Amino acid sequence: MDRTRRTACPRRSYSPEYRVEMAHRVIDSGRPVREVARELDVHENLLHKWVPEDAAGWLRPARSPDYRGAQQLSADEAPAECPA
């Protein structure tokens, strides 16, 4: 049996901003995940994952002002720089 190797497509990566935007397309439109996923050419399992992650606040970038887990450190609480 002749087995030919297929070259794998490179794995796509998505920025947190993109993930938030796509999750909101599902949330705000009220459309099914399957429909939005096909429109965006992403696997629907990704959107099923991103929607609850956005609701929990996990998709927001750490430096974003609305990030729920971010805390502002005072000057004396800031970590010291590592010695070289």
N, C-alpha and C positions, 0 to 999 in steps of 0.2 A: 504494500500500500504506500503510495507516494504522498508524503505529508509536506506540504509547502508551508513555510513560515510566513505569517502575515506580519507586516510591520505595524507595530502598535502606534496609535495616534498619541501624541503627547497629551498628558493630563492637563486639563484646563484648570486655572485657578481664578478665583473671583475675589475682588477686594471687599472689605466689610461694607463700604458704601454701596457697592453694587448689590450685595446681598440684602441690605436693608431696603433698597429701592425695589427690588424684585419681590421681597416679602410684602411690601406695602401695596404692590400691584394686586396681589391676591387679597389682602385684607381690605383695602379700600374699595375694590371693585365688587367684591362679593362673588366673583366668578370662581368656577372650580379650578383647583390647582392644575389638573390635567390640561385644561384649556390654556391657561397662562404659560405653563411649561412648554407646550407645543409652540406657542407664539414666540417665546424667547429662545427656543432651541436649547433648552436645558432639560436634564432628566427630572421628571416630576418628583422623585424621591428627594432631590435637593431642596425643592420648594417646600415639601412636607417637613423637612428638617429646619429650613430657615424661618418659616413663619412662627413656630413656637419659640425659637431662639431669639427672634426679634422681640416678641412679646415679653420675654424674660430679661431683655436688655443685654444679651450676650453678643449681639452683632455690632454694637456700637464701638467704634475705635476707642482705645484707651485715652487718647488725648482730646476726645470730643467733649465739649462742655456739658452735654446732656447725658454723658455716660454715667449710669447709676452707681457703678462701683468706684468711680474716680474720687479721690480726695485730694484737696489742696494741702500741701505741707508748708508749715511755716519755715523760715530761714534756719531756725535752730533744730528743726526736726528733719531737715533734708539730709539724705545720706552723704557721708563724706566720700570724696573721690578716692578711687583705688590707687594705691601706690604703683608706680611703673616698675 
